[in-house]
Amino acid sequence: MSEERFGEFVLVRRHGDGHVAELVLDRPKAMNAVSTEMARSIGAACTALGEDRDVRVVVLTSTHERAFCVGADLKERNSLSDAELVRQRPVARGAYTGVLELPVPTVAAVHGFALGGGFELALACDVIVADRTAVVGLPEVSVGVIPGGGGTQLLPRRVGAARAAELIFSARRVEVAEARELGLVDVLVDEGRDREEALALGERIGANSPVGLRAAKRALRLGQGLDLRAGLEVEDAAWRAVAFSGDRAEGVAAFNEKRKPQWPGE
């Protein structure tokens, strides 16, 4: 396993052969509250991961025992002037869009509090694995703002417009059992096993074709919100991108030869 640090608060670990990258939120003294510096580091790490063709899946984790991420650093926000807040906004957005726009599958490993911007980082991932201590929610209206890291757009895509409205307008925190029932999280695991299970899922995902994974994610993301006919055109374009690839040839050959594929990644 290799490690690379981005600033003080973000760590990237590459596991095994490097196909599974772990993006680690590492600001434990503040329960991973996202400061300007931390947001900039998340964005930089995502840029590096997105450009690394060896990476097939990214798993987002936390080093804090009782929290995934408690959202924006409100102590820092309280010290910013209006002009400083305007300048800070693109940096903050860069963290959330950085995770959202990763071209490979992403898995969030959530335990404890995942609130506000913390839950938005998880929502930016394709799959959310949560342990039994997880508490999620978007409480921004309770402090006079709104979800600004994608929450108003990502949450209704998961749970529907009316349910998202109820959760955002009420600012309530949701315990994990209800969160799983509502579809706010996808996989429920025993306490303390969220990272382990998310990495195991990452390994299963990372064993598959890197060309296929990127194309499948592109089709899934671009097809959201389109009517069926347009969505099928998106899918067809993604299929054409992989149908004549080296990965497709290797995958078919390996299946017929009853062996593990050696993906060329092109």
Sequence and secondary structure as in RCSB ss.txt:
>XXXX:A:sequence
MSEERFGEFVLVRRHGDGHVAELVLDRPKAMNAVSTEMARSIGAACTALGEDRDVRVVVLTSTHERAFCVGADLK
ERNSLSDAELVRQRPVARGAYTGVLELPVPTVAAVHGFALGGGFELALACDVIVADRTAVVGLPEVSVGVIPGGG
GTQLLPRRVGAARAAELIFSARRVEVAEARELGLVDVLVDEGRDREEALALGERIGANSPVGLRAAKRALRLGQG
LDLRAGLEVEDAAWRAVAFSGDRAEGVAAFNEKRKPQWPGE
>XXXX:A:secstr
 EEEEETTTEEEEEETTTTEEEEEE  GGGTT B HHHHHHHHHHHHHHHH TT  EEEEEE  SSEEE  B HH
HHHH  HHHHHHHHHHHHHHHHHHHT SS EEEEE SEEETHHHHHHHTSSEEEEETT EEE  GGGGT    SS
HHHHHHHHH HHHHHHHHHHT  EEHHHHHHHTSSSEEE TT HHHHHHHHHHHHHTS HHHHHHHHHHHHHHTT
S HHHHHHHHHHHHHHHHTSHHHHHHHHHHHTTS       
